[in-house]
Amino acid sequence: MADWHLPEQHWDAICRDIPRFRSAHYGHNPHIGEILVWCNVTQGERAFSPLVRMLREDNKSMAECVVARAGVFHGPLHTPRRLLRLRLDRYACLLSQACDLQRPLDIDIDEIAATPATSMSQVFQGPTPLP
């Protein structure tokens, strides 16, 4: 996970069809997704993710901004952030399994993006247990 990065096309697929998420208010930024997935897989702190460390070297204020925006996804969430978090958590689960099995970190993004944005009952009920 030290060299892992969230592919841009995966971030776009994860965010697809999430209502209102692409607005600046929700911080549509692939760095946020990468940090959240990395933290979930490694159980590490946002500030210690490889991406944040790299951003700090280039632009400390950008690193702090991304860490702060990622912090919005902790605690109680409401749609659309909750749906995004469900998708990111599912992605992280599959990535963790690949790490544990020492397999390539190739995730089937179609499975992740299939979490429907129009069926919000699971979003309001909370995360679905993962296999």
MIVO-525105 format. One record per residue: residue number from 1; residue in three letters; x, y, z of N, C-alpha, C in turn. Coordinates in steps of 0.05 Angstrom, whole numbers, padded with zeros to 5 digits. Atoms other than C-alpha are relative to their C-alpha. Layout:
// MIVO-525105
{resi NUM, resn ALA, nxx X, nyy Y, nzz Z, caxx X, cayy Y, cazz Z, cxx X, cyy Y, czz Z}
...
***
This chain:
// MIVO-525105
{resi 1, resn MET, nxx 00016, nyy -00024, nzz 00000, caxx 00000, cayy 00000, cazz 00000, cxx 00017, cyy 00025, czz 00000}
{resi 2, resn ALA, nxx -00017, nyy -00024, nzz -00001, caxx 00060, cayy 00046, cazz 00005, cxx 00002, cyy 00014, czz -00027}
{resi 3, resn ASP, nxx -00001, nyy -00011, nzz 00026, caxx 00060, cayy 00056, cazz -00070, cxx -00027, cyy 00001, czz -00015}
{resi 4, resn TRP, nxx 00026, nyy 00001, nzz 00013, caxx -00014, cayy 00048, cazz -00084, cxx -00012, cyy 00027, czz -00003}
{resi 5, resn HIS, nxx 00015, nyy -00025, nzz 00005, caxx -00055, cayy 00104, cazz -00115, cxx -00027, cyy -00008, czz -00012}
{resi 6, resn LEU, nxx 00027, nyy 00004, nzz 00010, caxx -00129, cayy 00107, cazz -00130, cxx -00001, cyy 00010, czz -00029}
{resi 7, resn PRO, nxx 00002, nyy -00008, nzz 00028, caxx -00136, cayy 00107, cazz -00206, cxx -00022, cyy 00020, czz -00005}
{resi 8, resn GLU, nxx 00020, nyy -00021, nzz 00005, caxx -00173, cayy 00168, cazz -00232, cxx -00026, cyy -00012, czz -00011}
{resi 9, resn GLN, nxx 00024, nyy 00012, nzz 00011, caxx -00221, cayy 00124, cazz -00272, cxx -00016, cyy -00015, czz 00022}
{resi 10, resn HIS, nxx 00015, nyy 00013, nzz -00022, caxx -00238, cayy 00086, cazz -00208, cxx -00014, cyy 00021, czz 00016}
{resi 11, resn TRP, nxx 00013, nyy -00022, nzz -00015, caxx -00252, cayy 00151, cazz -00171, cxx -00025, cyy 00009, czz -00015}
{resi 12, resn ASP, nxx 00023, nyy -00010, nzz 00016, caxx -00297, cayy 00174, cazz -00228, cxx -00023, cyy -00021, czz 00001}
{resi 13, resn ALA, nxx 00020, nyy 00021, nzz -00001, caxx -00334, cayy 00107, cazz -00228, cxx -00013, cyy -00001, czz 00028}
{resi 14, resn ILE, nxx 00011, nyy 00000, nzz -00027, caxx -00342, cayy 00109, cazz -00152, cxx -00020, cyy 00023, czz 00004}
{resi 15, resn CYS, nxx 00016, nyy -00024, nzz -00004, caxx -00371, cayy 00179, cazz -00155, cxx -00024, cyy 00002, czz -00020}
{resi 16, resn ARG, nxx 00020, nyy -00001, nzz 00021, caxx -00415, cayy 00165, cazz -00216, cxx -00028, cyy -00003, czz 00013}
{resi 17, resn ASP, nxx 00028, nyy 00000, nzz -00007, caxx -00489, cayy 00179, cazz -00205, cxx -00006, cyy 00007, czz 00029}
{resi 18, resn ILE, nxx 00005, nyy -00009, nzz -00027, caxx -00481, cayy 00204, cazz -00134, cxx -00011, cyy 00029, czz -00002}
{resi 19, resn PRO, nxx 00012, nyy -00026, nzz 00004, caxx -00529, cayy 00263, cazz -00131, cxx 00016, cyy 00022, czz 00016}
{resi 20, resn ARG, nxx -00012, nyy -00024, nzz -00011, caxx -00497, cayy 00331, cazz -00117, cxx 00029, cyy -00004, czz 00009}
{resi 21, resn PHE, nxx -00027, nyy 00003, nzz -00011, caxx -00429, cayy 00301, cazz -00101, cxx 00021, cyy 00015, czz -00014}
{resi 22, resn ARG, nxx -00021, nyy -00013, nzz 00015, caxx -00390, cayy 00334, cazz -00156, cxx 00002, cyy 00030, czz 00006}
{resi 23, resn SER, nxx -00002, nyy -00029, nzz -00007, caxx -00403, cayy 00403, cazz -00126, cxx 00024, cyy 00004, czz 00018}
{resi 24, resn ALA, nxx -00023, nyy -00007, nzz -00017, caxx -00347, cayy 00439, cazz -00091, cxx -00006, cyy -00004, czz 00030}
{resi 25, resn HIS, nxx 00008, nyy 00003, nzz -00028, caxx -00386, cayy 00435, cazz -00026, cxx 00009, cyy -00027, czz 00011}
{resi 26, resn TYR, nxx -00006, nyy 00027, nzz -00009, caxx -00373, cayy 00360, cazz -00022, cxx 00029, cyy -00007, czz -00005}
{resi 27, resn GLY, nxx -00029, nyy 00004, nzz 00004, caxx -00300, cayy 00367, cazz -00043, cxx 00007, cyy -00023, czz -00019}
{resi 28, resn HIS, nxx -00006, nyy 00021, nzz 00019, caxx -00299, cayy 00324, cazz -00105, cxx 00030, cyy 00002, czz -00007}
{resi 29, resn ASN, nxx -00029, nyy 00000, nzz 00003, caxx -00225, cayy 00308, cazz -00102, cxx 00009, cyy -00029, czz 00003}
{resi 30, resn PRO, nxx -00009, nyy 00028, nzz -00002, caxx -00194, cayy 00240, cazz -00118, cxx 00019, cyy -00005, czz 00023}
{resi 31, resn HIS, nxx -00019, nyy 00004, nzz -00022, caxx -00142, cayy 00252, cazz -00064, cxx -00015, cyy -00008, czz 00025}
{resi 32, resn ILE, nxx 00016, nyy 00007, nzz -00023, caxx -00197, cayy 00247, cazz -00012, cxx -00007, cyy -00030, czz 00000}
{resi 33, resn GLY, nxx 00005, nyy 00029, nzz 00003, caxx -00218, cayy 00179, cazz -00038, cxx 00024, cyy -00017, czz 00006}
{resi 34, resn GLU, nxx -00024, nyy 00015, nzz -00004, caxx -00147, cayy 00155, cazz -00039, cxx 00008, cyy -00001, czz 00030}
{resi 35, resn ILE, nxx -00006, nyy -00001, nzz -00029, caxx -00135, cayy 00177, cazz 00033, cxx -00019, cyy -00018, czz 00016}
{resi 36, resn LEU, nxx 00019, nyy 00016, nzz -00015, caxx -00199, cayy 00145, cazz 00058, cxx 00003, cyy -00030, czz -00004}
{resi 37, resn VAL, nxx -00004, nyy 00028, nzz 00005, caxx -00186, cayy 00079, cazz 00024, cxx 00026, cyy -00009, czz 00013}
{resi 38, resn TRP, nxx -00026, nyy 00007, nzz -00012, caxx -00113, cayy 00078, cazz 00047, cxx -00004, cyy -00004, czz 00031}
{resi 39, resn CYS, nxx 00004, nyy 00001, nzz -00029, caxx -00135, cayy 00092, cazz 00119, cxx -00017, cyy -00025, czz 00008}
{resi 40, resn ASN, nxx 00017, nyy 00024, nzz -00006, caxx -00188, cayy 00037, cazz 00116, cxx 00016, cyy -00026, czz -00002}
{resi 41, resn VAL, nxx -00016, nyy 00024, nzz 00005, caxx -00140, cayy -00015, cazz 00088, cxx 00021, cyy -00003, czz 00022}
{resi 42, resn THR, nxx -00024, nyy 00002, nzz -00018, caxx -00081, cayy 00001, cazz 00134, cxx -00007, cyy 00006, czz 00029}
{resi 43, resn GLN, nxx 00008, nyy -00008, nzz -00027, caxx -00120, cayy 00026, cazz 00195, cxx 00019, cyy 00022, czz 00009}
{resi 44, resn GLY, nxx -00019, nyy -00021, nzz -00006, caxx -00072, cayy 00085, cazz 00192, cxx -00015, cyy 00027, czz 00002}
{resi 45, resn GLU, nxx 00011, nyy -00027, nzz -00003, caxx -00083, cayy 00159, cazz 00206, cxx 00003, cyy 00015, czz -00027}
{resi 46, resn ARG, nxx 00000, nyy -00015, nzz 00025, caxx -00100, cayy 00206, cazz 00148, cxx 00027, cyy 00015, czz -00004}
{resi 47, resn ALA, nxx -00024, nyy -00017, nzz 00002, caxx -00039, cayy 00250, cazz 00162, cxx 00025, cyy -00016, czz -00007}
{resi 48, resn PHE, nxx -00023, nyy 00017, nzz 00005, caxx 00008, cayy 00191, cazz 00153, cxx -00002, cyy -00015, czz -00027}
{resi 49, resn SER, nxx 00002, nyy 00014, nzz 00026, caxx -00017, cayy 00167, cazz 00085, cxx 00022, cyy 00010, czz -00018}
{resi 50, resn PRO, nxx -00022, nyy -00008, nzz 00019, caxx 00036, cayy 00167, cazz 00030, cxx -00008, cyy 00024, czz -00016}
{resi 51, resn LEU, nxx 00009, nyy -00023, nzz 00016, caxx -00006, cayy 00216, cazz -00010, cxx 00003, cyy 00026, czz 00015}
{resi 52, resn VAL, nxx -00002, nyy -00025, nzz -00016, caxx -00009, cayy 00267, cazz 00046, cxx 00029, cyy 00007, czz 00005}
{resi 53, resn ARG, nxx -00029, nyy -00006, nzz -00003, caxx 00066, cayy 00260, cazz 00059, cxx 00011, cyy 00012, czz -00025}
{resi 54, resn MET, nxx -00010, nyy -00011, nzz 00025, caxx 00079, cayy 00272, cazz -00015, cxx -00011, cyy 00029, czz -00004}
{resi 55, resn LEU, nxx 00012, nyy -00027, nzz 00004, caxx 00031, cayy 00332, cazz -00017, cxx 00014, cyy 00020, czz 00019}
{resi 56, resn ARG, nxx -00014, nyy -00018, nzz -00019, caxx 00066, cayy 00361, cazz 00045, cxx 00026, cyy 00010, czz -00011}
{resi 57, resn GLU, nxx -00026, nyy -00008, nzz 00012, caxx 00132, cayy 00361, cazz 00008, cxx -00004, cyy 00021, czz -00022}
{resi 58, resn ASP, nxx 00005, nyy -00018, nzz 00022, caxx 00101, cayy 00398, cazz -00051, cxx -00015, cyy 00025, czz 00008}
{resi 59, resn ASN, nxx 00018, nyy -00022, nzz -00007, caxx 00048, cayy 00442, cazz -00019, cxx -00014, cyy -00006, czz 00026}
{resi 60, resn LYS, nxx 00010, nyy 00007, nzz -00026, caxx 00035, cayy 00439, cazz 00055, cxx -00029, cyy 00008, czz 00004}
{resi 61, resn SER, nxx 00027, nyy -00009, nzz -00004, caxx -00029, cayy 00480, cazz 00053, cxx -00020, cyy -00019, czz -00015}
{resi 62, resn MET, nxx 00017, nyy 00019, nzz 00015, caxx -00058, cayy 00432, cazz -00001, cxx -00003, cyy -00025, czz 00016}
{resi 63, resn ALA, nxx 00001, nyy 00024, nzz -00016, caxx -00040, cayy 00373, cazz 00043, cxx -00020, cyy 00003, czz 00023}
{resi 64, resn GLU, nxx 00018, nyy -00005, nzz -00023, caxx -00076, cayy 00403, cazz 00103, cxx -00029, cyy 00003, czz -00009}
{resi 65, resn CYS, nxx 00028, nyy -00002, nzz 00010, caxx -00137, cayy 00420, cazz 00061, cxx -00011, cyy -00027, czz -00007}
{resi 66, resn VAL, nxx 00010, nyy 00027, nzz 00007, caxx -00143, cayy 00349, cazz 00034, cxx -00005, cyy -00017, czz 00025}
{resi 67, resn VAL, nxx 00004, nyy 00015, nzz -00025, caxx -00135, cayy 00319, cazz 00104, cxx -00025, cyy 00010, czz 00014}
{resi 68, resn ALA, nxx 00024, nyy -00011, nzz -00012, caxx -00189, cayy 00366, cazz 00130, cxx -00025, cyy -00009, czz -00014}
{resi 69, resn ARG, nxx 00024, nyy 00009, nzz 00015, caxx -00237, cayy 00349, cazz 00074, cxx -00005, cyy -00030, czz 00004}
{resi 70, resn ALA, nxx 00004, nyy 00029, nzz -00005, caxx -00225, cayy 00275, cazz 00085, cxx -00013, cyy -00005, czz 00027}
{resi 71, resn GLY, nxx 00011, nyy 00002, nzz -00027, caxx -00243, cayy 00286, cazz 00158, cxx -00031, cyy 00003, czz 00000}
{resi 72, resn VAL, nxx 00029, nyy -00003, nzz 00002, caxx -00314, cayy 00304, cazz 00136, cxx -00014, cyy -00027, czz -00002}
{resi 73, resn PHE, nxx 00012, nyy 00026, nzz 00004, caxx -00325, cayy 00231, cazz 00121, cxx 00001, cyy -00018, czz 00024}
{resi 74, resn HIS, nxx 00000, nyy 00015, nzz -00025, caxx -00317, cayy 00208, cazz 00193, cxx -00024, cyy 00010, czz 00016}
{resi 75, resn GLY, nxx 00023, nyy -00007, nzz -00016, caxx -00376, cayy 00207, cazz 00240, cxx -00025, cyy -00004, czz -00016}
{resi 76, resn PRO, nxx 00025, nyy 00004, nzz 00013, caxx -00449, cayy 00209, cazz 00220, cxx 00000, cyy 00013, czz -00028}
{resi 77, resn LEU, nxx 00000, nyy -00010, nzz 00027, caxx -00458, cayy 00217, cazz 00145, cxx -00028, cyy -00002, czz -00011}
{resi 78, resn HIS, nxx 00026, nyy -00001, nzz 00014, caxx -00518, cayy 00234, cazz 00102, cxx 00005, cyy -00001, czz -00030}
{resi 79, resn THR, nxx -00003, nyy 00000, nzz 00028, caxx -00530, cayy 00225, cazz 00029, cxx 00008, cyy 00027, czz -00010}
{resi 80, resn PRO, nxx -00014, nyy 00020, nzz 00017, caxx -00491, cayy 00234, cazz -00017, cxx 00026, cyy -00011, czz 00012}
{resi 81, resn ARG, nxx -00026, nyy 00009, nzz -00011, caxx -00429, cayy 00227, cazz 00027, cxx -00002, cyy -00028, czz 00011}
{resi 82, resn ARG, nxx 00002, nyy 00027, nzz -00011, caxx -00456, cayy 00164, cazz 00059, cxx 00003, cyy -00021, czz -00023}
{resi 83, resn LEU, nxx -00002, nyy 00018, nzz 00023, caxx -00464, cayy 00130, cazz -00009, cxx 00029, cyy -00001, czz -00009}
{resi 84, resn LEU, nxx -00029, nyy 00000, nzz 00008, caxx -00393, cayy 00151, cazz -00028, cxx 00016, cyy -00016, czz 00020}
{resi 85, resn ARG, nxx -00014, nyy 00015, nzz -00020, caxx -00368, cayy 00123, cazz 00038, cxx -00005, cyy -00030, czz -00002}
{resi 86, resn LEU, nxx 00006, nyy 00028, nzz 00005, caxx -00404, cayy 00057, cazz 00025, cxx 00016, cyy -00011, czz -00022}
{resi 87, resn ARG, nxx -00015, nyy 00009, nzz 00023, caxx -00371, cayy 00051, cazz -00042, cxx 00030, cyy -00001, czz 00006}
{resi 88, resn LEU, nxx -00029, nyy 00000, nzz -00007, caxx -00302, cayy 00070, cazz -00015, cxx 00006, cyy -00022, czz 00019}
{resi 89, resn ASP, nxx -00005, nyy 00021, nzz -00019, caxx -00309, cayy 00021, cazz 00042, cxx 00000, cyy -00027, czz -00014}
{resi 90, resn ARG, nxx 00000, nyy 00025, nzz 00015, caxx -00327, cayy -00035, cazz -00006, cxx 00025, cyy -00003, czz -00016}
{resi 91, resn TYR, nxx -00025, nyy 00000, nzz 00015, caxx -00268, cayy -00016, cazz -00050, cxx 00023, cyy -00008, czz 00019}
{resi 92, resn ALA, nxx -00022, nyy 00006, nzz -00020, caxx -00222, cayy -00018, cazz 00012, cxx -00001, cyy -00029, czz 00008}
{resi 93, resn CYS, nxx 00002, nyy 00028, nzz -00008, caxx -00249, cayy -00086, cazz 00032, cxx 00012, cyy -00018, czz -00021}
{resi 94, resn LEU, nxx -00011, nyy 00016, nzz 00022, caxx -00232, cayy -00115, cazz -00036, cxx 00030, cyy 00004, czz -00002}
{resi 95, resn LEU, nxx -00029, nyy -00005, nzz 00000, caxx -00164, cayy -00082, cazz -00034, cxx 00014, cyy -00014, czz 00023}
{resi 96, resn SER, nxx -00011, nyy 00014, nzz -00023, caxx -00151, cayy -00110, cazz 00035, cxx 00002, cyy -00030, czz -00005}
{resi 97, resn GLN, nxx -00001, nyy 00028, nzz 00006, caxx -00169, cayy -00179, cazz 00012, cxx 00022, cyy -00007, czz -00019}
{resi 98, resn ALA, nxx -00022, nyy 00004, nzz 00019, caxx -00121, cayy -00173, cazz -00047, cxx 00027, cyy 00001, czz 00014}
{resi 99, resn CYS, nxx -00025, nyy -00002, nzz -00016, caxx -00066, cayy -00150, cazz 00001, cxx 00005, cyy -00025, czz 00016}
{resi 100, resn ASP, nxx -00003, nyy 00023, nzz -00017, caxx -00079, cayy -00207, cazz 00049, cxx 00007, cyy -00026, czz -00015}
{resi 101, resn LEU, nxx -00005, nyy 00024, nzz 00016, caxx -00078, cayy -00259, cazz -00007, cxx 00024, cyy 00004, czz -00018}
{resi 102, resn GLN, nxx -00024, nyy -00007, nzz 00016, caxx -00016, cayy -00226, cazz -00038, cxx -00006, cyy -00002, czz -00030}
{resi 103, resn ARG, nxx 00008, nyy -00001, nzz 00029, caxx -00053, cayy -00216, cazz -00104, cxx 00004, cyy 00029, czz -00010}
{resi 104, resn PRO, nxx -00002, nyy -00027, nzz 00011, caxx -00048, cayy -00157, cazz -00151, cxx -00023, cyy 00017, czz 00010}
{resi 105, resn LEU, nxx 00020, nyy -00018, nzz -00011, caxx -00085, cayy -00096, cazz -00126, cxx -00019, cyy 00011, czz -00022}
{resi 106, resn ASP, nxx 00018, nyy -00007, nzz 00022, caxx -00133, cayy -00097, cazz -00185, cxx -00029, cyy -00004, czz 00010}
{resi 107, resn ILE, nxx 00027, nyy 00001, nzz -00011, caxx -00204, cayy -00081, cazz -00163, cxx -00020, cyy 00002, czz -00023}
{resi 108, resn ASP, nxx 00021, nyy -00001, nzz 00020, caxx -00266, cayy -00094, cazz -00205, cxx -00018, cyy 00024, czz 00006}
{resi 109, resn ILE, nxx 00014, nyy -00025, nzz -00006, caxx -00292, cayy -00023, cazz -00206, cxx -00030, cyy -00001, czz -00007}
{resi 110, resn ASP, nxx 00029, nyy 00003, nzz 00007, caxx -00358, cayy -00044, cazz -00239, cxx -00016, cyy -00009, czz 00023}
{resi 111, resn GLU, nxx 00014, nyy 00010, nzz -00023, caxx -00377, cayy -00081, cazz -00176, cxx -00005, cyy 00023, czz 00020}
{resi 112, resn ILE, nxx 00001, nyy -00022, nzz -00019, caxx -00363, cayy -00019, cazz -00133, cxx -00021, cyy 00020, czz -00010}
{resi 113, resn ALA, nxx 00018, nyy -00021, nzz 00012, caxx -00400, cayy 00029, cazz -00180, cxx -00028, cyy -00010, czz -00002}
{resi 114, resn ALA, nxx 00027, nyy 00010, nzz 00002, caxx -00460, cayy -00017, cazz -00181, cxx -00017, cyy 00006, czz 00025}
{resi 115, resn THR, nxx 00016, nyy -00008, nzz -00023, caxx -00481, cayy 00007, cazz -00112, cxx -00018, cyy 00023, czz -00009}
{resi 116, resn PRO, nxx 00017, nyy -00020, nzz 00013, caxx -00542, cayy 00046, cazz -00136, cxx -00003, cyy 00025, czz 00016}
{resi 117, resn ALA, nxx 00004, nyy -00027, nzz -00013, caxx -00547, cayy 00120, cazz -00121, cxx -00030, cyy 00006, czz 00003}
{resi 118, resn THR, nxx 00028, nyy -00006, nzz -00001, caxx -00622, cayy 00117, cazz -00132, cxx -00014, cyy -00016, czz 00022}
{resi 119, resn SER, nxx 00011, nyy 00016, nzz -00021, caxx -00635, cayy 00064, cazz -00079, cxx 00013, cyy 00008, czz 00026}
{resi 120, resn MET, nxx -00012, nyy -00011, nzz -00023, caxx -00621, cayy 00102, cazz -00016, cxx -00006, cyy -00014, czz 00026}
{resi 121, resn SER, nxx 00007, nyy 00013, nzz -00025, caxx -00651, cayy 00054, cazz 00035, cxx 00025, cyy -00010, czz 00015}
{resi 122, resn GLN, nxx -00024, nyy 00010, nzz -00013, caxx -00583, cayy 00022, cazz 00048, cxx 00017, cyy 00023, czz 00010}
{resi 123, resn VAL, nxx -00016, nyy -00023, nzz -00008, caxx -00551, cayy 00091, cazz 00053, cxx -00010, cyy 00009, czz 00027}
{resi 124, resn PHE, nxx 00010, nyy -00009, nzz -00026, caxx -00597, cayy 00110, cazz 00110, cxx 00003, cyy -00020, czz 00022}
{resi 125, resn GLN, nxx -00003, nyy 00021, nzz -00020, caxx -00590, cayy 00043, cazz 00145, cxx 00028, cyy -00004, czz 00009}
{resi 126, resn GLY, nxx -00028, nyy 00003, nzz -00007, caxx -00515, cayy 00045, cazz 00146, cxx 00013, cyy -00021, czz -00017}
{resi 127, resn PRO, nxx -00015, nyy 00018, nzz 00017, caxx -00461, cayy 00002, cazz 00116, cxx -00010, cyy -00029, czz 00002}
{resi 128, resn THR, nxx 00007, nyy 00028, nzz 00002, caxx -00477, cayy -00068, cazz 00093, cxx 00025, cyy -00016, czz 00009}
{resi 129, resn PRO, nxx -00023, nyy 00017, nzz -00007, caxx -00433, cayy -00122, cazz 00125, cxx 00013, cyy -00011, czz -00026}
{resi 130, resn LEU, nxx -00015, nyy 00009, nzz 00023, caxx -00379, cayy -00142, cazz 00076, cxx 00008, cyy -00029, czz 00004}
{resi 131, resn PRO, nxx -00007, nyy 00028, nzz -00003, caxx -00362, cayy -00215, cazz 00061, cxx 00029, cyy -00003, czz 00009}
***
